Amino acid sequence: MRHVRRDRLLSILFISPSVIAIAVFVYGFIGFTGFSSLTKWDALTPDFTLVGLRNYTRLFTIDRFLSDLRNTVTFTVLFLAACLIIGLFLAILLDQRIKAEGFFRSVFLFPMAISFIVTGVVWRWLLNPGTTQTGSSGVNLLFEKMGLGFLRWGWFTDPTIWHIPADSTVGAFLTRLGLGGLTSSYVGISLAMISVVIAATWQMSGYTMAMYLAGLRGVPDELREAARVDGATEVQVYRHIVLPLLQPITLSAVIVLGHISLKIFDLVVSMTGSGPAFATDVPAFFMFDTTFRGNNFAQGAAIATLLLIVVAALVVPYLRYTIRTEAEL
C-alpha cells in the first residue's frame, strides 16, 4: 500500500505542471476572452464595464460580419465537397494496387507537409490574373497558351457575389420564413472565395485520400468477392458495400476538415486578405482586424467566442460519439 501511494503521489507530481499550465494558458484564457466579450473594452486601456450580450447582438448588424458568415458557408461547403470527392477518387485509384503506389501516395500527401502560409503565397502567384498593362499571368497565361483564353478569370480579384434567385427553392423557403431580403444581400456564393477553396483543397485532399485509403484497405476482400459472385458490378460493389463501410471515415474527415474551414485564417491572410469588397473575408480575419488594428478588444473577443462555440458544436458531439463507441467495444 505504501508503494502504491508513493507511485500515485509521484504520478500526480509529474502531471501537475502540465495540468496547471493547461488550466491557466488554455481554459483560463478562454474564460478571460469570454468575460472580455461581455465588457465595454473598445480601446487600448481596459474597460471591464459589463454590457451583457451587446457586443454579440451588434455583430449581426455589421455588414462585414454578415458577409464573413456567407463566405465561411461558401468555403466550408465547397471545401468539404471537393476534399471528400477528390480524396475518395484518389484512394480508389491507389486501392487498385497500381505500380509505384508508394510514390503517388507520397506525392498526394506532400502538400499537407506545407503550411497554409506557403500554400497561400504560391497559389496567389498561380491565380494572379494579371493586368491590362502587363497582360495575363499564372493560370490565365497558361489558358492563353493552350488556346483556352475564354477561361480567363479574375480569380481572387473578382468581387462578384452569385446570389440565390428569389424564385428558386431556397429563395422561396427564405421568403416563407420572412427572410426573403437575404436572397439579395447576404445569401450567396462569393466567386473570389473559389480561389481560396482551390488552394485549400490542393493541400488537404491528400489527407482525405490517406484516410479513405486506410478505410478501403480495411474492407475484407471476401465481401467484395461475394458481391461479384452474386453478379454485382464494380460500381455496385462500391455503392452498396464499400461506401457504407466508409461512413465512419467520412464522418471523421468531415469533422477534421470542418473545424479547419470554420477557423481558417492563415491561408486567407497570405493569399487574398479580405479581398475586394470583403469577398474573401472570414470571421477569424475580421477578429484580427477589429482586435489588433481597431483596438476593439470586446468585439474581437465576441467573434472569438462565437468561433469557439461553433467549432465546439461540431467537435464535441463527435468526441462523445467516439468515446461512447470505444466504451461499447
Sequence and secondary structure as in RCSB ss.txt:
>XXXX:A:sequence
MRHVRRDRLLSILFISPSVIAIAVFVYGFIGFTGFSSLTKWDALTPDFTLVGLRNYTRLFTIDRFLSDLRNTVTF
TVLFLAACLIIGLFLAILLDQRIKAEGFFRSVFLFPMAISFIVTGVVWRWLLNPGTTQTGSSGVNLLFEKMGLGF
LRWGWFTDPTIWHIPADSTVGAFLTRLGLGGLTSSYVGISLAMISVVIAATWQMSGYTMAMYLAGLRGVPDELRE
AARVDGATEVQVYRHIVLPLLQPITLSAVIVLGHISLKIFDLVVSMTGSGPAFATDVPAFFMFDTTFRGNNFAQG
AAIATLLLIVVAALVVPYLRYTIRTEAEL
>XXXX:A:secstr
 HHHHHHHHHHHHHHHHHHHHHIIIIIIHHHHHHHHTTB   SSS    B TTHHHHHHTT HHHHHHHHHHHHH
HHHHHHHHHHHHHHHHHHHTT  TTHHHHHHHHHGGGGS HHHHHHHHHHHT   BTTTB  HHHHHHHHTT GG
G   GGG   EEE  TTSHHHHHHHHTT GGGGGTTSEEETTHHHHHHHHHHHHHHHHHHHHHHHHHTS HHHHH
HHHHTT  HHHHIIIIIHHHTHHHHHHHHHHHHHHHHT  HHHHHHTTT GGGTT  HHHHHHIIIIIS  HHHH
HHHHHHHHHHHHHHHHHHHHHHHHHHHH 
